[in-house]
Amino acid sequence: MGFIQDWIFGKEITYNDNRIGELTARIRNKKKTKDCVWTGTYLIPGQKAETVIILEGDNNTPFPGQIKGIYALLDNIQDINRKVDEYWRNQPVVKQSFTADWLDKYYIEGINPWEIEENSFEITYEQYDKDQSSYISLIWKDKEISEVEIK
């Protein structure tokens, strides 16, 4: 089955990063110009669940700009959470259901590239309670958040 899976989806390769750990990609073509998607999970300090990280790269590694961008994002998690908190508190419709302990209920479930050339990322918060379907989604670029969606 492994041979067939590798033939259909490509061979799985691994990139080990000193900070975010192991990322994997499936490569069908050895040409360096071929772009591919690298995925992994990372436990952000203070969270109780791992975050899925998706980065763009070539058949050897994630692009250096993507790695640099994810480092900057992780270095600014507290600031991002503070900005989400401020945004949330200023929305009249959401304000009624907002609680001060929202970070005890939500975690960053996923981080993925938004505009690769601009080194921006989409960040998605979901509730730890998987029976709840509410989420927060936003774009992070240049240490600022935009396009915040709260459902």
PyMOL commands that place a pseudoatom at each C-alpha (Angstrom):
pseudoatom trace, name=CA, resn=MET, resi=1, chain=A, elem=C, hetatm=0, pos=[0.000, 0.000, 0.000]
pseudoatom trace, name=CA, resn=GLY, resi=2, chain=A, elem=C, hetatm=0, pos=[2.889, 2.384, 0.738]
pseudoatom trace, name=CA, resn=PHE, resi=3, chain=A, elem=C, hetatm=0, pos=[4.176, 2.139, -2.832]
pseudoatom trace, name=CA, resn=ILE, resi=4, chain=A, elem=C, hetatm=0, pos=[0.748, 2.854, -4.306]
pseudoatom trace, name=CA, resn=GLN, resi=5, chain=A, elem=C, hetatm=0, pos=[0.163, 5.751, -1.917]
pseudoatom trace, name=CA, resn=ASP, resi=6, chain=A, elem=C, hetatm=0, pos=[3.584, 7.224, -2.770]
pseudoatom trace, name=CA, resn=TRP, resi=7, chain=A, elem=C, hetatm=0, pos=[2.887, 6.777, -6.484]
pseudoatom trace, name=CA, resn=ILE, resi=8, chain=A, elem=C, hetatm=0, pos=[-0.515, 8.490, -6.287]
pseudoatom trace, name=CA, resn=PHE, resi=9, chain=A, elem=C, hetatm=0, pos=[0.155, 11.236, -3.719]
pseudoatom trace, name=CA, resn=GLY, resi=10, chain=A, elem=C, hetatm=0, pos=[3.929, 11.472, -3.825]
pseudoatom trace, name=CA, resn=LYS, resi=11, chain=A, elem=C, hetatm=0, pos=[6.632, 10.418, -1.430]
pseudoatom trace, name=CA, resn=GLU, resi=12, chain=A, elem=C, hetatm=0, pos=[6.420, 11.923, 2.047]
pseudoatom trace, name=CA, resn=ILE, resi=13, chain=A, elem=C, hetatm=0, pos=[9.470, 13.932, 3.025]
pseudoatom trace, name=CA, resn=THR, resi=14, chain=A, elem=C, hetatm=0, pos=[10.258, 15.613, 6.315]
pseudoatom trace, name=CA, resn=TYR, resi=15, chain=A, elem=C, hetatm=0, pos=[11.796, 18.961, 7.219]
pseudoatom trace, name=CA, resn=ASN, resi=16, chain=A, elem=C, hetatm=0, pos=[12.880, 19.410, 10.845]
pseudoatom trace, name=CA, resn=ASP, resi=17, chain=A, elem=C, hetatm=0, pos=[12.877, 22.965, 12.128]
pseudoatom trace, name=CA, resn=ASN, resi=18, chain=A, elem=C, hetatm=0, pos=[14.604, 23.795, 15.413]
pseudoatom trace, name=CA, resn=ARG, resi=19, chain=A, elem=C, hetatm=0, pos=[11.707, 25.952, 16.554]
pseudoatom trace, name=CA, resn=ILE, resi=20, chain=A, elem=C, hetatm=0, pos=[8.434, 24.618, 15.147]
pseudoatom trace, name=CA, resn=GLY, resi=21, chain=A, elem=C, hetatm=0, pos=[9.420, 20.986, 14.813]
pseudoatom trace, name=CA, resn=GLU, resi=22, chain=A, elem=C, hetatm=0, pos=[8.632, 18.551, 12.052]
pseudoatom trace, name=CA, resn=LEU, resi=23, chain=A, elem=C, hetatm=0, pos=[6.895, 19.571, 8.833]
pseudoatom trace, name=CA, resn=THR, resi=24, chain=A, elem=C, hetatm=0, pos=[6.012, 17.106, 6.098]
pseudoatom trace, name=CA, resn=ALA, resi=25, chain=A, elem=C, hetatm=0, pos=[5.181, 17.337, 2.413]
pseudoatom trace, name=CA, resn=ARG, resi=26, chain=A, elem=C, hetatm=0, pos=[4.361, 14.871, -0.331]
pseudoatom trace, name=CA, resn=ILE, resi=27, chain=A, elem=C, hetatm=0, pos=[6.570, 15.194, -3.398]
pseudoatom trace, name=CA, resn=ARG, resi=28, chain=A, elem=C, hetatm=0, pos=[5.747, 13.624, -6.741]
pseudoatom trace, name=CA, resn=ASN, resi=29, chain=A, elem=C, hetatm=0, pos=[8.280, 15.542, -8.781]
pseudoatom trace, name=CA, resn=LYS, resi=30, chain=A, elem=C, hetatm=0, pos=[11.929, 16.149, -7.880]
pseudoatom trace, name=CA, resn=LYS, resi=31, chain=A, elem=C, hetatm=0, pos=[12.109, 19.389, -9.890]
pseudoatom trace, name=CA, resn=LYS, resi=32, chain=A, elem=C, hetatm=0, pos=[13.167, 22.184, -7.527]
pseudoatom trace, name=CA, resn=THR, resi=33, chain=A, elem=C, hetatm=0, pos=[10.834, 24.682, -9.186]
pseudoatom trace, name=CA, resn=LYS, resi=34, chain=A, elem=C, hetatm=0, pos=[7.804, 22.679, -8.103]
pseudoatom trace, name=CA, resn=ASP, resi=35, chain=A, elem=C, hetatm=0, pos=[5.962, 24.371, -5.221]
pseudoatom trace, name=CA, resn=CYS, resi=36, chain=A, elem=C, hetatm=0, pos=[4.444, 22.236, -2.506]
pseudoatom trace, name=CA, resn=VAL, resi=37, chain=A, elem=C, hetatm=0, pos=[2.646, 22.495, 0.816]
pseudoatom trace, name=CA, resn=TRP, resi=38, chain=A, elem=C, hetatm=0, pos=[4.367, 21.719, 4.128]
pseudoatom trace, name=CA, resn=THR, resi=39, chain=A, elem=C, hetatm=0, pos=[2.254, 20.825, 7.170]
pseudoatom trace, name=CA, resn=GLY, resi=40, chain=A, elem=C, hetatm=0, pos=[2.895, 20.162, 10.815]
pseudoatom trace, name=CA, resn=THR, resi=41, chain=A, elem=C, hetatm=0, pos=[1.562, 20.785, 14.293]
pseudoatom trace, name=CA, resn=TYR, resi=42, chain=A, elem=C, hetatm=0, pos=[2.955, 22.968, 17.060]
pseudoatom trace, name=CA, resn=LEU, resi=43, chain=A, elem=C, hetatm=0, pos=[1.882, 23.435, 20.654]
pseudoatom trace, name=CA, resn=ILE, resi=44, chain=A, elem=C, hetatm=0, pos=[1.844, 27.181, 21.265]
pseudoatom trace, name=CA, resn=PRO, resi=45, chain=A, elem=C, hetatm=0, pos=[2.869, 27.892, 24.875]
pseudoatom trace, name=CA, resn=GLY, resi=46, chain=A, elem=C, hetatm=0, pos=[-0.232, 28.403, 27.015]
pseudoatom trace, name=CA, resn=GLN, resi=47, chain=A, elem=C, hetatm=0, pos=[-2.545, 26.412, 24.753]
pseudoatom trace, name=CA, resn=LYS, resi=48, chain=A, elem=C, hetatm=0, pos=[-4.006, 23.010, 25.576]
pseudoatom trace, name=CA, resn=ALA, resi=49, chain=A, elem=C, hetatm=0, pos=[-4.226, 21.834, 21.955]
pseudoatom trace, name=CA, resn=GLU, resi=50, chain=A, elem=C, hetatm=0, pos=[-1.821, 21.836, 19.051]
pseudoatom trace, name=CA, resn=THR, resi=51, chain=A, elem=C, hetatm=0, pos=[-1.991, 24.301, 16.183]
pseudoatom trace, name=CA, resn=VAL, resi=52, chain=A, elem=C, hetatm=0, pos=[-1.877, 23.099, 12.582]
pseudoatom trace, name=CA, resn=ILE, resi=53, chain=A, elem=C, hetatm=0, pos=[0.739, 25.021, 10.626]
pseudoatom trace, name=CA, resn=ILE, resi=54, chain=A, elem=C, hetatm=0, pos=[0.703, 25.085, 6.835]
pseudoatom trace, name=CA, resn=LEU, resi=55, chain=A, elem=C, hetatm=0, pos=[3.551, 26.676, 4.884]
pseudoatom trace, name=CA, resn=GLU, resi=56, chain=A, elem=C, hetatm=0, pos=[4.410, 26.966, 1.205]
pseudoatom trace, name=CA, resn=GLY, resi=57, chain=A, elem=C, hetatm=0, pos=[7.758, 25.788, -0.106]
pseudoatom trace, name=CA, resn=ASP, resi=58, chain=A, elem=C, hetatm=0, pos=[9.594, 23.799, -2.723]
pseudoatom trace, name=CA, resn=ASN, resi=59, chain=A, elem=C, hetatm=0, pos=[10.422, 20.113, -2.781]
pseudoatom trace, name=CA, resn=ASN, resi=60, chain=A, elem=C, hetatm=0, pos=[13.248, 20.536, -0.236]
pseudoatom trace, name=CA, resn=THR, resi=61, chain=A, elem=C, hetatm=0, pos=[12.037, 22.960, 2.433]
pseudoatom trace, name=CA, resn=PRO, resi=62, chain=A, elem=C, hetatm=0, pos=[9.413, 25.570, 3.219]
pseudoatom trace, name=CA, resn=PHE, resi=63, chain=A, elem=C, hetatm=0, pos=[10.285, 28.928, 1.680]
pseudoatom trace, name=CA, resn=PRO, resi=64, chain=A, elem=C, hetatm=0, pos=[12.647, 30.911, 3.963]
pseudoatom trace, name=CA, resn=GLY, resi=65, chain=A, elem=C, hetatm=0, pos=[10.184, 33.820, 4.013]
pseudoatom trace, name=CA, resn=GLN, resi=66, chain=A, elem=C, hetatm=0, pos=[7.452, 31.488, 5.262]
pseudoatom trace, name=CA, resn=ILE, resi=67, chain=A, elem=C, hetatm=0, pos=[9.673, 30.224, 8.090]
pseudoatom trace, name=CA, resn=LYS, resi=68, chain=A, elem=C, hetatm=0, pos=[10.686, 33.783, 8.996]
pseudoatom trace, name=CA, resn=GLY, resi=69, chain=A, elem=C, hetatm=0, pos=[7.027, 34.852, 8.886]
pseudoatom trace, name=CA, resn=ILE, resi=70, chain=A, elem=C, hetatm=0, pos=[5.829, 32.041, 11.157]
pseudoatom trace, name=CA, resn=TYR, resi=71, chain=A, elem=C, hetatm=0, pos=[8.594, 32.878, 13.647]
pseudoatom trace, name=CA, resn=ALA, resi=72, chain=A, elem=C, hetatm=0, pos=[7.485, 36.528, 13.692]
pseudoatom trace, name=CA, resn=LEU, resi=73, chain=A, elem=C, hetatm=0, pos=[3.865, 35.472, 14.132]
pseudoatom trace, name=CA, resn=LEU, resi=74, chain=A, elem=C, hetatm=0, pos=[4.708, 33.145, 17.022]
pseudoatom trace, name=CA, resn=ASP, resi=75, chain=A, elem=C, hetatm=0, pos=[6.830, 35.880, 18.631]
pseudoatom trace, name=CA, resn=ASN, resi=76, chain=A, elem=C, hetatm=0, pos=[3.761, 38.145, 18.538]
pseudoatom trace, name=CA, resn=ILE, resi=77, chain=A, elem=C, hetatm=0, pos=[1.047, 35.739, 19.782]
pseudoatom trace, name=CA, resn=GLN, resi=78, chain=A, elem=C, hetatm=0, pos=[0.343, 37.755, 22.938]
pseudoatom trace, name=CA, resn=ASP, resi=79, chain=A, elem=C, hetatm=0, pos=[-0.024, 40.956, 20.906]
pseudoatom trace, name=CA, resn=ILE, resi=80, chain=A, elem=C, hetatm=0, pos=[-2.299, 39.192, 18.399]
pseudoatom trace, name=CA, resn=ASN, resi=81, chain=A, elem=C, hetatm=0, pos=[-4.494, 37.880, 21.238]
pseudoatom trace, name=CA, resn=ARG, resi=82, chain=A, elem=C, hetatm=0, pos=[-4.659, 41.382, 22.747]
pseudoatom trace, name=CA, resn=LYS, resi=83, chain=A, elem=C, hetatm=0, pos=[-5.720, 42.884, 19.397]
pseudoatom trace, name=CA, resn=VAL, resi=84, chain=A, elem=C, hetatm=0, pos=[-8.390, 40.216, 18.924]
pseudoatom trace, name=CA, resn=ASP, resi=85, chain=A, elem=C, hetatm=0, pos=[-9.617, 40.959, 22.453]
pseudoatom trace, name=CA, resn=GLU, resi=86, chain=A, elem=C, hetatm=0, pos=[-9.822, 44.701, 21.704]
pseudoatom trace, name=CA, resn=TYR, resi=87, chain=A, elem=C, hetatm=0, pos=[-11.563, 44.098, 18.395]
pseudoatom trace, name=CA, resn=TRP, resi=88, chain=A, elem=C, hetatm=0, pos=[-14.052, 41.686, 19.929]
pseudoatom trace, name=CA, resn=ARG, resi=89, chain=A, elem=C, hetatm=0, pos=[-14.919, 44.011, 22.794]
pseudoatom trace, name=CA, resn=ASN, resi=90, chain=A, elem=C, hetatm=0, pos=[-15.695, 46.838, 20.364]
pseudoatom trace, name=CA, resn=GLN, resi=91, chain=A, elem=C, hetatm=0, pos=[-18.230, 44.894, 18.303]
pseudoatom trace, name=CA, resn=PRO, resi=92, chain=A, elem=C, hetatm=0, pos=[-21.744, 45.666, 19.607]
pseudoatom trace, name=CA, resn=VAL, resi=93, chain=A, elem=C, hetatm=0, pos=[-23.274, 42.404, 18.401]
pseudoatom trace, name=CA, resn=VAL, resi=94, chain=A, elem=C, hetatm=0, pos=[-20.491, 40.244, 19.799]
pseudoatom trace, name=CA, resn=LYS, resi=95, chain=A, elem=C, hetatm=0, pos=[-19.880, 42.258, 22.971]
pseudoatom trace, name=CA, resn=GLN, resi=96, chain=A, elem=C, hetatm=0, pos=[-22.907, 40.719, 24.704]
pseudoatom trace, name=CA, resn=SER, resi=97, chain=A, elem=C, hetatm=0, pos=[-21.568, 37.191, 24.377]
pseudoatom trace, name=CA, resn=PHE, resi=98, chain=A, elem=C, hetatm=0, pos=[-17.930, 38.084, 24.982]
pseudoatom trace, name=CA, resn=THR, resi=99, chain=A, elem=C, hetatm=0, pos=[-16.358, 36.868, 28.190]
pseudoatom trace, name=CA, resn=ALA, resi=100, chain=A, elem=C, hetatm=0, pos=[-13.076, 37.964, 29.682]
pseudoatom trace, name=CA, resn=ASP, resi=101, chain=A, elem=C, hetatm=0, pos=[-11.847, 34.372, 29.698]
pseudoatom trace, name=CA, resn=TRP, resi=102, chain=A, elem=C, hetatm=0, pos=[-12.265, 33.756, 25.959]
pseudoatom trace, name=CA, resn=LEU, resi=103, chain=A, elem=C, hetatm=0, pos=[-8.689, 32.471, 25.706]
pseudoatom trace, name=CA, resn=ASP, resi=104, chain=A, elem=C, hetatm=0, pos=[-9.655, 29.697, 28.110]
pseudoatom trace, name=CA, resn=LYS, resi=105, chain=A, elem=C, hetatm=0, pos=[-12.301, 28.630, 25.571]
pseudoatom trace, name=CA, resn=TYR, resi=106, chain=A, elem=C, hetatm=0, pos=[-10.508, 29.306, 22.274]
pseudoatom trace, name=CA, resn=TYR, resi=107, chain=A, elem=C, hetatm=0, pos=[-7.124, 28.336, 20.888]
pseudoatom trace, name=CA, resn=ILE, resi=108, chain=A, elem=C, hetatm=0, pos=[-5.323, 28.945, 17.624]
pseudoatom trace, name=CA, resn=GLU, resi=109, chain=A, elem=C, hetatm=0, pos=[-6.370, 25.899, 15.634]
pseudoatom trace, name=CA, resn=GLY, resi=110, chain=A, elem=C, hetatm=0, pos=[-4.629, 26.781, 12.383]
pseudoatom trace, name=CA, resn=ILE, resi=111, chain=A, elem=C, hetatm=0, pos=[-2.130, 29.110, 10.745]
pseudoatom trace, name=CA, resn=ASN, resi=112, chain=A, elem=C, hetatm=0, pos=[-1.780, 29.126, 6.984]
pseudoatom trace, name=CA, resn=PRO, resi=113, chain=A, elem=C, hetatm=0, pos=[-0.382, 31.427, 4.280]
pseudoatom trace, name=CA, resn=TRP, resi=114, chain=A, elem=C, hetatm=0, pos=[-2.708, 34.126, 3.002]
pseudoatom trace, name=CA, resn=GLU, resi=115, chain=A, elem=C, hetatm=0, pos=[-0.659, 36.164, 0.515]
pseudoatom trace, name=CA, resn=ILE, resi=116, chain=A, elem=C, hetatm=0, pos=[2.735, 34.520, 0.161]
pseudoatom trace, name=CA, resn=GLU, resi=117, chain=A, elem=C, hetatm=0, pos=[4.337, 37.544, -1.536]
pseudoatom trace, name=CA, resn=GLU, resi=118, chain=A, elem=C, hetatm=0, pos=[3.180, 39.777, 1.337]
pseudoatom trace, name=CA, resn=ASN, resi=119, chain=A, elem=C, hetatm=0, pos=[4.108, 37.203, 3.993]
pseudoatom trace, name=CA, resn=SER, resi=120, chain=A, elem=C, hetatm=0, pos=[0.654, 37.384, 5.547]
pseudoatom trace, name=CA, resn=PHE, resi=121, chain=A, elem=C, hetatm=0, pos=[-1.099, 34.536, 7.339]
pseudoatom trace, name=CA, resn=GLU, resi=122, chain=A, elem=C, hetatm=0, pos=[-4.656, 33.521, 8.154]
pseudoatom trace, name=CA, resn=ILE, resi=123, chain=A, elem=C, hetatm=0, pos=[-5.107, 32.620, 11.819]
pseudoatom trace, name=CA, resn=THR, resi=124, chain=A, elem=C, hetatm=0, pos=[-8.140, 30.640, 12.939]
pseudoatom trace, name=CA, resn=TYR, resi=125, chain=A, elem=C, hetatm=0, pos=[-9.234, 30.306, 16.566]
pseudoatom trace, name=CA, resn=GLU, resi=126, chain=A, elem=C, hetatm=0, pos=[-11.632, 27.509, 17.445]
pseudoatom trace, name=CA, resn=GLN, resi=127, chain=A, elem=C, hetatm=0, pos=[-13.145, 26.425, 20.712]
pseudoatom trace, name=CA, resn=TYR, resi=128, chain=A, elem=C, hetatm=0, pos=[-11.595, 23.604, 22.694]
pseudoatom trace, name=CA, resn=ASP, resi=129, chain=A, elem=C, hetatm=0, pos=[-15.135, 22.234, 23.025]
pseudoatom trace, name=CA, resn=LYS, resi=130, chain=A, elem=C, hetatm=0, pos=[-15.594, 20.560, 19.626]
pseudoatom trace, name=CA, resn=ASP, resi=131, chain=A, elem=C, hetatm=0, pos=[-19.386, 20.565, 20.098]
pseudoatom trace, name=CA, resn=GLN, resi=132, chain=A, elem=C, hetatm=0, pos=[-19.252, 24.351, 19.695]
pseudoatom trace, name=CA, resn=SER, resi=133, chain=A, elem=C, hetatm=0, pos=[-19.023, 25.677, 16.135]
pseudoatom trace, name=CA, resn=SER, resi=134, chain=A, elem=C, hetatm=0, pos=[-18.023, 29.285, 16.771]
pseudoatom trace, name=CA, resn=TYR, resi=135, chain=A, elem=C, hetatm=0, pos=[-14.668, 30.521, 15.513]
pseudoatom trace, name=CA, resn=ILE, resi=136, chain=A, elem=C, hetatm=0, pos=[-12.568, 33.620, 14.990]
pseudoatom trace, name=CA, resn=SER, resi=137, chain=A, elem=C, hetatm=0, pos=[-10.650, 34.098, 11.752]
pseudoatom trace, name=CA, resn=LEU, resi=138, chain=A, elem=C, hetatm=0, pos=[-8.286, 36.933, 10.858]
pseudoatom trace, name=CA, resn=ILE, resi=139, chain=A, elem=C, hetatm=0, pos=[-5.412, 37.965, 8.646]
pseudoatom trace, name=CA, resn=TRP, resi=140, chain=A, elem=C, hetatm=0, pos=[-2.083, 38.866, 10.244]
pseudoatom trace, name=CA, resn=LYS, resi=141, chain=A, elem=C, hetatm=0, pos=[0.378, 41.002, 8.265]
pseudoatom trace, name=CA, resn=ASP, resi=142, chain=A, elem=C, hetatm=0, pos=[3.121, 43.358, 9.411]
pseudoatom trace, name=CA, resn=LYS, resi=143, chain=A, elem=C, hetatm=0, pos=[2.143, 42.878, 13.072]
pseudoatom trace, name=CA, resn=GLU, resi=144, chain=A, elem=C, hetatm=0, pos=[-1.422, 44.028, 12.360]
pseudoatom trace, name=CA, resn=ILE, resi=145, chain=A, elem=C, hetatm=0, pos=[-4.698, 42.121, 12.162]
pseudoatom trace, name=CA, resn=SER, resi=146, chain=A, elem=C, hetatm=0, pos=[-7.417, 42.665, 9.571]
pseudoatom trace, name=CA, resn=GLU, resi=147, chain=A, elem=C, hetatm=0, pos=[-10.433, 40.969, 8.048]
pseudoatom trace, name=CA, resn=VAL, resi=148, chain=A, elem=C, hetatm=0, pos=[-11.578, 39.695, 11.426]
pseudoatom trace, name=CA, resn=GLU, resi=149, chain=A, elem=C, hetatm=0, pos=[-14.540, 37.349, 11.239]
pseudoatom trace, name=CA, resn=ILE, resi=150, chain=A, elem=C, hetatm=0, pos=[-16.289, 36.141, 14.384]
pseudoatom trace, name=CA, resn=LYS, resi=151, chain=A, elem=C, hetatm=0, pos=[-18.999, 33.488, 14.110]
for i in range(1, 151): cmd.bond("trace and resi %d" % i, "trace and resi %d" % (i + 1))
show_as sticks, trace
zoom trace
